[in-house]
Amino acid sequence: MPGLESADSISQIRNEVDVAFSRPPQPGSGDYDDEVARFERRVARAKQLHTCEARRCLVPTKSGRVVCKRRAPFPVNEADYVEENGEWGMKRLHPYLNAWVPAVTVNARCNNDVKLLTNSRATTNLTFYITTYQTKKQGKHHNLSAMLAKGLAYHTECTPYLEDLRNQQRLLLFRLVHTINREQELSAPMVMSYLMGWGDTYRSHHYTPIYWSSFLTALSAVFPMLNRRGASHTRYVSRESTSAIEEGTGVNVTQESGEREEGDDDLDVVTLTADKAGNIVSKCQVMDYKFRGDALERDNVIDFFLNSYEVTKTVAKDPALTSGYRHAGGRPRHDRVDYQPGHTHVNQKHRILRRPDHHNLPNFISRFFPSHDDPEQYPFYCASMLLLLKPWRDLATDLKRSSETWETAFKVFLTQAPLQVHRILSGIQYFHQCERSAQ
């Protein structure tokens, strides 16, 4: 701003300490822009100029020097700049003039500062913190199974209802619930939501669980030489929830984990379901995707589970309903896609396509995707991204040719991939950038 370039020019402007009690310029005046500029200069001269004084901002260091705790003098720059790594700086010609927001300066007439949030280390750190807070990460890493075991031990030793099995089991559930509630951290809005009967959460989207560990197990079975443990994995502190969501029941069991165990990579999530005869059979999402219908041929793993869902086949009373024609009013019938022969439930199940503007997001059940910055894990990263984003039916032949390396196959895939795929890859890597910034 003119007049605030140097100490000499600033000294020529009168220091109006009581400018904070002044009224801002009238918006209806003829020279409003000039009045705002002059008023902003007066407030900046009085409120934004920093002066170092003892017992105010000057503090001694361990070496015996005295420094300003406000970090003055500030860096001097001839022009505003933003670098590729997200670091930025504003134009400042006087080393003791602090930055300000013009709108706040004119209307509030007080000292203020400005912080530009670019894609820098500070932004990634803030993003990781906000995400962790929004997902209600517990401050204490409680072991749910250990708490339940303590509640069970107390119940077995102290209950007077050993003769009555029904009362004993009722009291057991009561004690287990109170054991968990005693250790669980609940925010005030959540407590009020429970008291008012409003439910657990407010969600704008629905979430489809994708058991990614099952896909990694299938990939490792075909390519056992892939290294799933790299430098980033050994130092990685698990941020994700190992959730076991039973499809069709709505049961969601979440366990917050700390340092990863040695054999956690070999764990696989198996979903059990019952057929019409009451037999318990395993349900595999890998088989669901592998034997998807021809209408979903070009869908990758994310598109397949987001844009369609599985239901049990029903016999339509009106044959016209199967052709998509409706005699009555209402929304049109969604398309049905049968599984290919070879699927275990080809005659009992099929998938329904969601509408294009659906609000459905994936919930990956596994450890987080690897980072492409780890050279030891980069082949596994390329294989994982091809497994996730490239349509396939046979893992041995569709992900890459036998003469190709994972790096080459992934590079060729990126040259033809749509913009949405590049955005997904950028989002996956952004998590690792935020995590490293927060460490």
N, C-alpha and C positions, 0 to 999 in steps of 0.2 A: 504494500500500500504506500502511495506517495507520502513522504514525511516521516516514515519509520525505517529508513534505510540504514542510518548510522546513528551513533551517539550524539553527533553534532545536530543532525536534523531533529532528533527526538527532543533534545534540550530546548529547541525553539518552540515546542508545543507545551502549553501550560498544563501542568498536572492537576486535573480537576478531581479531587478525591471524592467529592459529593456528586459525581456524575451519575452514580447509581440511583439517585433520587430524582433524576430528570425524566421527563416524558419523552418517548420516542417521537420522531417526526410524524406529522399528520399525513396520512396516505393521499389525501385529496389536494395537497398543495401542488402548485405548478412545477416547482423544481424539487420534487420529492427525491429523485435519485441523487442529486447533489447533496441534499440535506442528510440523507442516509449515509452517504460516504463520509461526510464531515463528522457526523455523530459517531460512526463506527471508529473513526480515527481517534476521537476524544476518549471513547471507552477503552480502546486498545492501549492508548498511552497511559491511562490511569490504572488499568487492571491487568494487562498482559505483560508489562515490563517487570522482569524479575531482578531483585536486588539481593545479593547475598549478605547476610548479617549473622553475627555470632548469636548463639542461643536461639536461632530462628531456623536456619537451614544448614549452617556450617557445622559439621560433626567431625571429630577426630577419627583417624583410622588407626589400625594396629601399628603401622609404621611411623606414627607420629605426625603425619600430614593432616591437613584440614581440607575436606572436600564438601561440596554441596550435595545434600541428599536429594535435591531436585534434579541433579545431574547437569547443572549449568556449569560452564557455558554450553549451549546447545550447538549441534552441527550447523555450519553455515553452507548454504547451497545457492548457486546462481539461478537455478530453475527447479521446478518440480520434476521428480523422476520416479519411475517404477521399474524395478529390475525383473528379470525372468523368474527368479526364485521367489518373487513376491515381496521382497524388501522395497521400501519406498521412503521417500523424503520430500518435504515441502520446501518451497522457496523461502529462504531466510537469509537476510543480509546482516542482521544484528544478532550476535550470539546470545543475548540475554532476553530476547523477545520470544515469548511463548506463542504457540499456535492457538487459533481460536476459530469458532464457527460463527460466521457473520450474522446469521439469523438469531442465534442465542445472544451474541454480543449486543445487538441492537435492541432486542425485546426484553432480555433479562438484565442487561447492563451489569454483568458480573464476570468474574474470572472464569474461564472455561477452557477446555482442551479438546482436541480432535484426534481420533484414532481411526485410520483407514484400515479396514479388514480386507486384505487381499489374500491370495492363496499362499500365505507365508507360514512360518513356523508357529507364530502366535495364533493364526487362524485355525490351523490344524489342531493345535492344543485345545483351543476353545471348542472346536467341533467335537473332539473326543470327549471332553468333559460334559458337554451338553447332552450328547448321545448316551453316555453312561448314566447321567442323572435322569433322563427321560425314561430309560429302561428300568429304573428303580433298582439299581445295583445295591445290594446290601452292604452296609458299612462293615459288618462282621461276617466272616465266611463261616457260617454255621453248617455243620454236617447234619442234614436232615435225618439220615438213617441213625446217627448216633443219638440224636435227641429222642427219636422214637424208641430206640432200645432202652434208654434210661426210663422213659415213661412206662414201658412194658415191664421192666424189672421192678419198679415201684408198685405197679399194679399187681404183679404176681405175689409179691411179698406181703403187701399190706391190705389187700382187698378182703372184706369179710363175706363176700358173696361167692365163695368157691363152690358152694352147693347148688347155686342157681346159675346155670350156664348162660341163660339169656341176660340176666342182670350183669353178669361178669363181662360179657362182650359189649354191652351197652356202656358200662362204665369204662371199659378199655378205650372205646372210641372217644368218649368224653375227655379222658385224660390225655390221649394223644393229641387231640385238637388243641387243648389248652397248653400242652407242652410246646407246640409249635407257635401258638399265638404269643406265648410269654417271651419268646426269643425273636420274633419277627418284628422288623421295623416298618411301621405304617405311618404314612404322611397324614397330616390333618385333613386334606381334601378326601383321601381315601376312607378315613374313618367316618367322615360325614356322609360319604356315599353309601357306606354300609348301613349306617343308622337310618338313613332315609330310604333304604331299599332300592337304590339306583343301579346296583350292579357293581362289578369289579372295575371295569374300564369303559372309556368312551373311545370308540374306534371309528375312523372314517373309512377304513378298508378292511377287507377280509384277508386272511392269511392261509395259504395252502402249505402244509408241511411237505418238504422234499427231503427224503432221507438220503442225503448225499453220501453218507458213509457206505451205503449199499452200492452206489455207483463206483466208488473208489475201490471197493472190494472186488467188483467185477473187472475193473480195469487192471488191478494188480494180478488177478488170476490169469489174464491174457498176456500181460506184460510184466512178469515178475521181477525184471531187472530195474524197474523204475525205482528211484530213490525217493521215498516219501519223507525222509528226515533230512533237513538241511540246517544251516546255521541259524536261520530265522526261526525254525521250529523249536530248536533246543532252548532258545531264550524267550520264546513266546509264552506269555501268560494268558491263559485262556480267558477270553472276554465273552465267549458265547455261552449260551445255555444249552446243556445237554437235555433236550426235551424229549419225552416219550409221549407222543400224542396218539392215543388209540383212535383210529379212524372209525367214525360212526358213534363214538361214545362221548367225545368232547372232553375226555380226561387229559389234563396237561400237567405233567410232573416235571418241574424245572429244578435243576441242581446247579448252583454256582460253583465253579471249580477254580482252584488256584493253580499252582504249578502242575503241569501235565504229568500223568503217570507214565511209566516206561512203556506199558502195553496198551495205551489208549488208542493208538492208531489202528490196532487190530480189532477193536470193538466194532460190532455191527448192530444196527437197529433192525429188529425183526418184528414186523407187524402181523398179528394173528387175527384171523377172521373165521367166522363159522359159515358153512354152506347150508343149503336147505335141509340136509339130513342131520344137521347138528354136529358135523365133524369139524374139528379145529384144523385149519390149513393156514399156511403162511402166505402172506401177501407181499409181493415183490414189485416195487416200482420200476425196477430195471426191466422186468418182463412186460410191464404195462407199456413202457416206452418202446421197447424192442418190437412188440407186436401191435403197435398202434395202427389204426386204419389208414387206408390210402389217402383219405382226405387230409390227414395230418402228416403226410410224408415229409414235408419241408419244415416241420416244426422242430426246433431244438428242444433240449430238456426243459428250459425255462418256459418257452412258449407252450409246450405240450401241457404242463401241469397248471399254468396260469389261465390258459384260454379254454380249457375243458375240464370236466370233472366226471367221475365214474358213478353210475347208478345201476340198480338192478333192473333188468328188462321186465317190462310188464306187457300183458296182452291187452291191446286196445279194444274197447267195446265197439267203437265205431271205426270201421276200416278206413274211412276218409281221413282220420287223424294221422294215420301213418304216412300219408302223402303230403302232409303239411297244410291241408285245406281245413278250415274251421267254418262250421255253420254259424256258431254263436260268436258274440263279440269277445273282445279281450286281446291280449298281446299275442303275437304269432308264436307258434311252436318252435322251439329251438331245434336245430339239426342234431340228429343222432349219428354217431360213428361207431361201427362195430369193430372189435378187435380182429386181427388176422388169425387164421387157423394156426394153432400152436400155443395160443394163450390158454391157461388153465381154466379160465372162466369165459371163454368165447361165446358160450351159449347162454350164460346167465347175466353177464355184465356188458355194458357199452358205455360210451362217453357222450356227454352232452356239451355242445359248444356254447361258450358264454357269449354274451352280446359284446360288440367291439368296445363299448365304453364302460366295461366292468371295472370295479374297484377291488382288485384282487392282487395280492403281493406274495412273493415266495418267502417261506420260512425254512431255511436250510438247517437240517439237523445233522450237525457234524462240526468238526473244528473248522476254523475259517480257511478260506482259500489261500494258497501260498502266495508269496510275493515274487514278482519277477526280478527283484534286485538281488536275490540270493543265487549266486552262480552254482552252488552245489545242488540246488533244488530247481533250477530253471528247466531242465527237461521234464520234470514232474509238473511244473507249472504249465508248460506248453500242452502236455497231455491232458491236464485237468481242464484247461480252457477249451480245448478241442472237444473234450467229452461233454462239456456244459453247453457250448455255443454252436457246435457243428452238428447238423442232423446226421444220424447214423442208425444202422440196424445191426450190423456185425462189427464188433469192436476190433476184430483182428484185421479187417480190410478197409473199413470206412473212415477211420480216423487218419490214417496215413498209409502210404505205400510201403512195402517191405524194404525198398531201397532208400527210403527217406529217413532222415532223423526227425525227432520231435520238433527241433528248432526250425528246420526247413519247412515242415508241414504247417507249423503254426504261422510262419511268415507268409507262406503262400495263401493261407486261409485269410489272413488279415488284408491282403491286397484286394480280395473280392468281398469282404464282409461289409454289411450295411452299417450305417452310422450308429444304429442302436447297439450293435455289438461293441463298437469302440467305446461307447458311453458306459456300458456295463464293465468293460475292462478297466476304464478309468476310475469308476466307482470302487471296484475291488482294490485297486492299488491305493486309492485315496485313504482307505481304512488303515493300511499299513503306514502311510505317511503320518496320519493323525496319531497312531499308536506310538511311533518312534518320537514324535514331537512331545507327547505327554510323558514319556519316560524320563 
